[in-house]
Amino acid sequence: MTSDDNASLWNASARERFDAAPLASEETVDLAVIGGGFTGCATALEAARMGASVLLLEAHRVAHGGSGRNVGLVNAGLWLPPETILRQMGEAEGKRLVEALAAGPQLTFDVIAREGIDCEPVRAGTLHLAHASSGLDDLRDRFRQGNRLGAPLQLLDDQEVARRTGSAAFHGALFDPRAGTVQPLSYCCGLARAAQEKGARLCERSPVTSVAYRHGSWHLVANGHTVRARALLMAMNAYHERLSTPLRPAFSTVHFSQYATGPLSEAERARILPGGEGCWDTALVMSSVRVDQSGRLILGGMGNADGPGARIHRDWARRKLRELYPDLAEVGFTHSWQGKIAMTSDHIPKVVQVGPGGYAVFGYSGRGIAPGTVFGTAAARALIEDRPDAFPLTVQGNYSERITMIKSAYYEMGATLTHAIDGLRNAGRGHRDAE
């Protein structure tokens, strides 16, 4: 089983669909957007609502990249604990970002309701699961930090977590009632459809091959045609393909793969995540678990399901399913897919000015849905109204990182080795049990 489009559960189950013709003529617009993911589509939607002329160019199909391969967790914040954000960014700047992202789920679900996006929205909160006692210590600290800043977090004991998840594998959890889940590909396609309805033009299968600022406007070439725009947003994130641009966003990539079962039985569904919370754990090589509206259990983990370690990751997923839910040991996976995450060295998103009226946004480090909606909505205001302060953090004049390719290879090797060692340990336990 490969993780191509046909093997992705999100492609198979999406209720929102979007299709647009490739760019076939020269255009002049107020705003050009490169990238049809959460950020790009949210920008196109908000800018069109503001009355601007917008052209979005996507090299493949809308939601082709990480947005259509996402776990679907609408989280309130970043992967980092809030005090780490404040320490790295400074108190005032850090609070500005923390507060904006805390409101991210509300903005996301408001957009879904306003635009009638059919994306299985469930606002039942999320569970950050303690995979070990050390993980529970980390969650206690996050609970303290979050509550100090006004987050309505709840620390749950192992018995309550077992009741909510249907699994006795966890030592506790941090519950965030602000958060929820969506079908991510449907959400992104719904943003695109809404943007188009508001007057934005979106072109798929239109890879941009060059970008330059000349004579007071941006000049983009796609499919051999030139687009002139007063303002520009580069929103390709981890799927920044090779093209001639003023800036190549600097980040490392991390692969995350997902494996979905068939629909669970009514009895299984009543026991396993009956409240519909989305979950991820505290392990260094983290994993996720959730169910969709059809009752499929979706297990995720770091690692490339299409790479050299594909079999190791797939075997890990089967063991993990058995560990969490022993009675599902014989249940197979019907879908498998993977996506890439853009990870900055400090795990904080970046907005970089690439020229007059031009920005690049990237580096959500695995938190794409709510931050993409927040940053995309802010980008429209920043670009159309010439207000860089509309972004929830300070725009940088330049940004670079070193040895990003080496870091990317290191992350994949680490995930593969961790899953391989887990397999050897399980094999050893099985041997001892047999004796």
Secondary structure, 3 states (H helix, E strand, C coil): CCCCHHHCHHHHHCCCCCCCCCCCCCEEEEEEEECCCHHHHHHHHHHHHCCCCEEEECCCCCCCCHHHCCCCEECCCCCCCHHHHHHHHCHHHHHHHHHHHHCHHHHHHHHHHHHCCCCCCECCCEEEECCCHHHHHHHHHHHHHHHHCCCCCEEECHHHHHHHHCCCCCCCEEEECCCEECCHHHHHHHHHHHHHHCCCEEECCCCEEEEEEECCEEEEEECCEEEEEEEEEECCHHHCCCCECCCCCCCEEEEEEEEEEEECCHHHHHHCCCCCCEEEECCCCCEEEEECCCCEEEEEEECCCCCCCHHHHHHHHHHHHHHHCHHHCCCCEEEEEEEEEEECCCCCCEEEEEECCEEEEECCCCCCHHHHHHHHHHHHHHHHCCCHHHCCCCCECCCCCCCHHHHHHHHHHHHHHHHHHHHHHHHHHHHHHHC
